[in-house]
Amino acid sequence: MFKSLALLFTLLSSAAAVNVLLTNDDSWASANIRATYTALKAEGHNVLLVGPAVQQSGKGGTFVLPTTDITAPGGEFGTIPVGAPFFGQDSQNPDLFYFNGTPAATVVFGIDIVAPMHFGSSPIDLVVSGPNEGQNNGPFLYTLSGTIGAAYTAVERGIPAIAFSAGNSTHRSFTTNTNKKSDPANLAAKVVADLVRALSDKVNVTQELLLPLGVGLTVNIPTFGPGSNCTAPPFTFTRMTGGAVVNQVTIDPASGFPVSHDLEAVGINANINGIRNDPGETLTSAGCKTAVSVFSIDYDAPAHIARHIQKRLRRHIRADHLP
């Protein structure tokens, strides 16, 4: 049974303002991240944007720091000239920074280098990554997505984080935003602002974290906006497994080269940790619902499963703690 968050997430205007580090993998100049910056600022949050200098989609948690300044062809959408420093600040808005690294490296640079300059001694309360240009459903894309990679890297550093991925996948510059509520970038930004407001509602961030240590959220927003009947997708609790897909390779008979296809495999849909009654995020976000899944960066198998395997192998692997 689907569980709407509408009753649970009463979006009150009294929600606390928080320090937000905003990042993504589609570059600092994408329409989605700039619209999200505007929406979060309008909510009263203190927002620092540190995004990759260029498109870094599909990098997962790969950590690559720059070894040169900006090379040809320059920053995404012509926003940074060739030869500019490997990181820099927008000339008109001091809240906006670029960094010439992968998403995981970018968020860490934001945490360690830029945030102390921006927030001073105040901590980062929340990392928001995205909204990505395209959904990132299921455990397979969890490992591949740069958007999610930046989020789980922040969680590993002890900072609450949410990865947002939007169904509208067009790679757009912020300069193309129509400034209408119906613009897909603005619709996605509203979803982000609504969830951040719900998460921070009645939470004193000086006394408690917005999310438990080692835990984050991954949110998949459906395709909506012009050409779609979906304009206000309600939040729904989901799990990563359930309808999730992984790649399968076949040989194309015409070209003779390998091609990949989606495969709803049993392994990727093994429900080990998720709440079994929650629907899968893949099927949920295919309709007009925003899927909200809770993830943990503790990749160990649950104790009852691990213990069973350890006992089977204890004759061959030393484990002093086993009876």
C-alpha positions in Angstrom: 0.0 0.0 0.0 1.4 3.4 -1.0 2.1 5.7 1.9 1.8 9.3 1.0 4.0 11.7 2.8 1.4 14.4 2.5 0.2 14.0 6.1 3.6 13.3 7.4 5.3 16.2 5.7 3.2 19.2 6.7 5.1 21.9 5.0 5.1 24.7 7.6 6.5 28.1 6.9 8.0 28.0 10.4 10.7 25.4 9.4 14.1 26.4 10.6 16.6 28.0 8.2 19.7 25.7 7.7 23.2 25.9 6.2 23.0 24.1 2.9 25.8 23.0 0.7 24.3 22.6 -2.8 26.1 20.5 -5.5 25.4 18.2 -8.4 27.0 16.3 -11.3 25.5 18.3 -14.2 27.7 21.4 -13.6 27.4 24.5 -11.6 25.7 26.2 -14.6 22.8 23.8 -15.1 19.2 25.0 -15.0 18.2 22.6 -12.2 20.9 23.6 -9.7 20.5 27.3 -10.2 16.7 27.1 -9.8 17.2 25.0 -6.7 19.6 27.6 -5.3 16.9 30.3 -5.8 14.2 28.2 -4.3 16.2 27.3 -1.2 17.3 31.0 -0.7 13.6 32.0 -1.0 12.9 29.7 2.0 15.5 31.6 4.0 18.2 29.0 4.0 21.9 30.0 3.9 22.9 28.3 0.6 26.4 27.7 -0.7 26.6 26.3 -4.3 29.8 24.4 -5.2 29.3 22.5 -8.5 31.6 20.8 -11.0 33.0 23.1 -13.7 31.8 20.8 -16.4 29.3 18.0 -16.8 30.4 15.0 -14.7 27.4 12.7 -15.1 27.9 8.9 -14.4 31.0 9.3 -12.2 29.5 7.7 -9.1 31.7 8.1 -6.1 34.9 8.5 -8.2 37.2 10.9 -6.5 39.4 12.9 -8.9 41.0 16.2 -8.0 42.2 18.7 -10.6 45.9 18.8 -11.6 45.5 21.7 -14.1 43.5 24.8 -14.5 40.5 24.9 -16.8 41.3 23.4 -20.2 39.5 23.6 -23.6 36.7 23.9 -24.2 36.2 25.7 -20.9 33.4 25.5 -18.3 30.0 24.1 -19.1 27.9 26.3 -21.3 30.8 28.7 -21.8 30.6 29.9 -18.2 34.4 29.6 -17.4 37.1 30.7 -19.9 40.0 28.4 -20.8 42.9 29.0 -18.5 40.8 30.1 -15.5 41.8 28.6 -12.1 40.7 25.1 -11.2 38.1 26.7 -8.8 36.5 30.0 -8.7 33.6 32.2 -7.6 30.9 33.8 -9.7 31.6 37.4 -10.4 28.0 38.5 -9.5 26.9 36.1 -6.8 29.4 35.3 -4.0 27.4 32.2 -3.1 28.2 30.4 -6.3 31.5 28.4 -6.9 32.8 26.0 -9.5 35.4 23.3 -9.0 37.1 21.2 -11.7 36.7 17.8 -10.2 34.3 14.8 -10.0 31.1 15.2 -8.0 32.6 13.4 -5.0 35.7 15.5 -5.1 33.6 18.6 -5.6 31.5 18.1 -2.5 34.6 17.3 -0.4 36.3 20.5 -1.7 33.1 22.3 -0.7 33.1 20.8 2.7 36.8 21.3 3.5 37.8 24.5 1.6 34.8 26.6 0.6 32.3 26.1 3.4 34.6 27.3 6.1 35.1 30.6 4.2 31.3 30.9 3.6 29.8 29.6 6.8 32.7 30.5 9.1 32.6 28.3 12.3 29.0 27.2 11.6 28.7 23.7 10.4 27.0 22.5 7.2 23.6 21.2 8.2 22.6 19.6 4.9 24.1 18.7 1.6 21.7 18.8 -1.3 22.9 17.1 -4.5 21.0 17.8 -7.7 18.4 17.8 -9.0 20.0 15.5 -11.6 18.9 15.7 -15.2 17.3 12.2 -15.3 16.2 9.7 -12.7 18.6 7.5 -10.7 16.4 4.6 -9.6 17.6 1.4 -8.0 20.8 0.0 -6.5 22.6 -0.2 -9.8 22.3 3.5 -10.6 23.0 4.2 -6.9 26.6 3.1 -7.6 26.9 4.9 -11.0 25.3 8.3 -10.3 27.5 11.2 -9.7 24.5 13.0 -8.0 24.1 10.2 -5.5 27.9 9.7 -5.3 28.2 13.3 -4.0 25.4 12.7 -1.5 26.8 9.4 0.0 30.3 11.0 0.1 28.8 13.7 2.3 27.1 11.2 4.5 30.4 9.3 4.9 31.8 12.6 6.2 29.0 12.7 8.9 26.8 15.3 7.1 23.1 14.6 6.3 22.6 14.6 2.6 19.8 14.2 0.0 20.3 13.3 -3.6 17.5 14.5 -6.0 17.1 13.1 -9.5 14.5 14.5 -11.8 12.8 12.7 -14.7 13.2 15.7 -17.1 16.6 14.8 -18.5 17.4 17.7 -20.9 20.9 19.2 -20.2 20.1 22.9 -20.0 21.9 26.1 -19.0 20.5 28.2 -16.3 20.1 31.0 -18.9 17.3 29.0 -20.6 15.1 29.1 -17.5 11.8 30.7 -18.5 11.2 32.0 -14.9 7.7 30.5 -15.1 6.4 28.1 -12.4 5.8 25.5 -15.1 9.5 25.4 -16.1 10.7 21.9 -15.3 13.7 23.2 -13.5 11.5 25.4 -11.2 9.1 22.5 -10.6 12.0 20.3 -9.6 13.4 23.1 -7.4 10.1 23.4 -5.6 10.2 19.6 -4.8 13.6 20.1 -3.3 12.5 23.1 -1.2 9.4 21.3 0.0 11.3 18.3 1.2 14.1 20.4 2.9 11.4 22.4 4.6 9.7 19.2 5.9 13.0 17.7 7.0 14.1 20.8 8.9 10.7 21.5 10.5 10.9 21.8 14.3 14.5 20.6 14.3 17.1 22.5 16.2 20.2 21.9 14.1 22.4 23.1 16.9 21.3 20.1 19.0 20.6 17.3 16.5 21.3 16.2 13.0 18.6 16.4 10.3 19.2 12.7 9.6 20.8 9.9 11.7 24.5 9.5 11.3 25.4 7.4 8.3 22.0 7.8 6.6 20.8 9.8 3.6 17.9 10.1 1.3 17.7 9.5 -2.5 14.7 11.1 -4.1 13.5 10.4 -7.7 11.1 13.0 -9.2 8.9 11.9 -12.1 8.8 13.6 -15.5 6.6 16.5 -15.3 5.9 20.0 -16.6 5.0 20.9 -20.2 3.7 18.0 -22.2 2.9 16.1 -19.0 -0.2 15.9 -16.8 2.1 15.7 -13.7 2.9 19.0 -12.1 2.8 18.4 -8.4 4.0 14.8 -7.7 3.3 13.9 -4.0 6.0 12.4 -1.9 5.9 8.6 -1.3 8.1 6.5 0.9 9.9 3.9 -1.2 12.8 1.4 -1.2 15.5 1.0 -3.8 14.6 -2.6 -4.6 11.4 -3.7 -6.3 11.2 -3.2 -10.1 14.9 -2.1 -10.2 17.0 -2.9 -13.3 20.6 -3.7 -14.1 22.4 -4.0 -17.4 22.3 -7.1 -19.6 24.6 -7.3 -22.7 23.7 -8.9 -26.0 25.2 -8.8 -29.5 23.5 -6.6 -32.0 22.9 -8.8 -35.0 23.2 -5.9 -37.5 26.4 -4.3 -36.2 28.0 -7.3 -34.5 28.8 -5.1 -31.4 27.6 -5.5 -27.9 24.6 -3.5 -26.7 23.1 -3.2 -23.3 19.5 -3.6 -22.1 17.7 -3.2 -18.9 17.2 -6.4 -16.9 15.0 -6.7 -13.9 17.3 -9.2 -12.2 16.6 -11.1 -9.0 19.8 -10.1 -7.3 19.3 -6.4 -7.6 15.8 -6.7 -6.2 16.7 -8.9 -3.2 14.9 -7.0 -0.3 17.5 -7.4 2.5 17.3 -4.2 4.3 14.5 -2.1 2.9 11.0 -1.9 4.4 9.2 -4.7 2.5 5.8 -3.0 2.4 7.3 0.1 0.8 6.9 0.2 -3.0 10.0 0.2 -5.3 11.2 3.6 -6.3 11.6 2.6 -10.0 7.9 1.9 -10.4 6.8 4.7 -8.1 8.6 7.5 -9.9 7.4 6.1 -13.3 4.0 7.6 -12.4 3.2 11.0 -10.9 4.8 10.4 -7.5 8.1 11.5 -6.0 9.9 8.5 -4.6 11.8 9.0 -1.3 14.1 6.2 -0.3 16.3 6.1 2.8 19.8 4.7 2.3 22.7 3.8 4.6 26.4 3.8 3.8 26.9 0.7 6.1 27.3 -1.8 3.3 27.8 -4.8 5.7 25.2 -7.5 5.4 22.7 -7.7 8.3 24.1 -9.5 11.3 21.8 -12.5 11.0 22.9 -13.1 7.4 26.6 -12.4 8.1 26.7 -14.6 11.2 25.2 -17.6 9.2 27.9 -17.3 6.6 30.7 -16.9 9.1 29.6 -20.1 10.9 29.6 -22.0 7.7 33.2 -20.8 7.0 34.6 -20.8 10.5 36.7 -23.9 9.9 38.6 -22.0 7.2 38.5 -18.4 8.4 39.6 -17.4 11.9 37.0 -15.7 14.0 37.7 -15.7 17.7 34.4 -14.1 18.5 32.4 -17.1 17.1 31.2 -19.8 19.6 
